[in-house]
Amino acid sequence: DPGVIEAGSAMVKVIAPLYYFFGFMEIFVGINRGFGKAIPVMIFSTMSMIVIRQIFLAIVFSFSQNIFFIHICYPMCWAIAMLFNVIYYFTVVRKKYMR
């Protein structure tokens, strides 16, 4: 169906250029888990991928029901999770284990 192809193409155009956030997020998730910090990583992932995403979509969709916001919320949440994990790595993990 051309509509499905158009919707998928629009999604790829938004998400693909920002996919590096996902890669960096996974790198720091792996580093933090490797140092035995799985619980904070789980909390960061849950907060960014579920809580923040749902709040963002609830607020945005109360103003506009544009599918673009569903597409952009994925890279946005990856970036937030990456930021949480990077901050945690440099403020907790690196200070404790890299003396």
C-alpha positions as CSV (number, residue, x, y, z in Angstrom):
1,D,0.0,0.0,0.0
2,P,1.5,3.4,-1.0
3,G,0.3,5.0,2.3
4,V,2.2,2.5,4.4
5,I,5.3,2.9,2.3
6,E,5.0,6.7,2.6
7,A,4.6,6.4,6.4
8,G,7.6,4.1,6.7
9,S,9.7,6.3,4.6
10,A,8.8,9.3,6.7
11,M,9.8,7.4,9.8
12,V,13.1,6.3,8.4
13,K,13.9,9.9,7.3
14,V,13.4,11.1,10.9
15,I,15.0,8.3,12.9
16,A,17.9,7.2,10.7
17,P,20.0,10.4,10.9
18,L,19.6,10.3,14.7
19,Y,20.4,6.6,15.2
20,Y,23.8,7.4,16.6
21,F,22.1,8.4,19.9
22,F,21.1,4.7,20.2
23,G,24.6,3.5,19.5
24,F,26.2,5.8,22.1
25,M,23.4,5.0,24.6
26,E,24.2,1.3,24.2
27,I,27.9,1.9,24.6
28,F,27.5,3.6,28.0
29,V,24.8,1.2,29.0
30,G,27.3,-1.6,28.4
31,I,30.1,0.2,30.2
32,N,27.9,0.8,33.3
33,R,26.6,-2.7,33.3
34,G,30.1,-4.0,33.0
35,F,31.0,-2.3,36.2
36,G,28.1,-4.0,37.9
37,K,25.7,-1.0,37.8
38,A,22.7,-2.7,36.2
39,I,20.1,-1.3,38.5
40,P,20.8,2.4,37.7
41,V,20.9,1.5,34.0
42,M,17.5,-0.2,34.3
43,I,16.1,2.8,36.0
44,F,17.5,5.2,33.4
45,S,16.1,3.1,30.6
46,T,12.7,2.8,32.2
47,M,12.6,6.5,32.9
48,S,13.6,7.6,29.4
49,M,12.0,4.9,27.3
50,I,8.7,4.7,29.1
51,V,8.0,7.5,31.5
52,I,9.5,10.5,29.6
53,R,8.2,9.2,26.3
54,Q,4.7,8.8,27.5
55,I,4.7,12.2,29.2
56,F,6.1,13.8,26.0
57,L,3.5,12.1,23.8
58,A,0.7,13.0,26.1
59,I,1.6,16.7,26.2
60,V,2.4,16.9,22.5
61,F,-0.7,15.0,21.3
62,S,-2.9,17.3,23.4
63,F,-1.8,20.1,21.0
64,S,-1.2,18.2,17.7
65,Q,-1.8,14.7,16.5
66,N,1.1,14.7,14.0
67,I,2.8,11.4,13.5
68,F,6.1,13.2,13.3
69,F,6.1,13.4,17.1
70,I,5.9,9.7,17.5
71,H,8.9,9.4,15.1
72,I,11.0,12.0,16.9
73,C,10.3,10.7,20.4
74,Y,12.4,7.6,19.8
75,P,15.7,9.4,19.1
76,M,14.8,12.0,21.8
77,C,14.5,9.2,24.4
78,W,17.7,7.5,23.2
79,A,19.5,10.9,23.7
80,I,18.0,11.3,27.2
81,A,19.0,7.7,28.2
82,M,22.4,8.3,26.7
83,L,22.8,11.5,28.7
84,F,21.7,9.8,32.0
85,N,24.2,7.0,31.4
86,V,27.1,9.3,30.4
87,I,26.5,11.5,33.5
88,Y,26.3,8.4,35.7
89,Y,29.5,7.0,34.2
90,F,31.5,10.2,34.7
91,T,30.1,11.1,38.2
92,V,29.9,7.7,39.8
93,V,31.5,4.8,37.9
94,R,34.7,6.5,36.7
95,K,35.3,8.2,40.0
96,K,35.0,5.0,41.9
97,Y,36.8,2.5,39.6
98,M,39.3,4.7,37.7
99,R,41.5,6.0,40.4
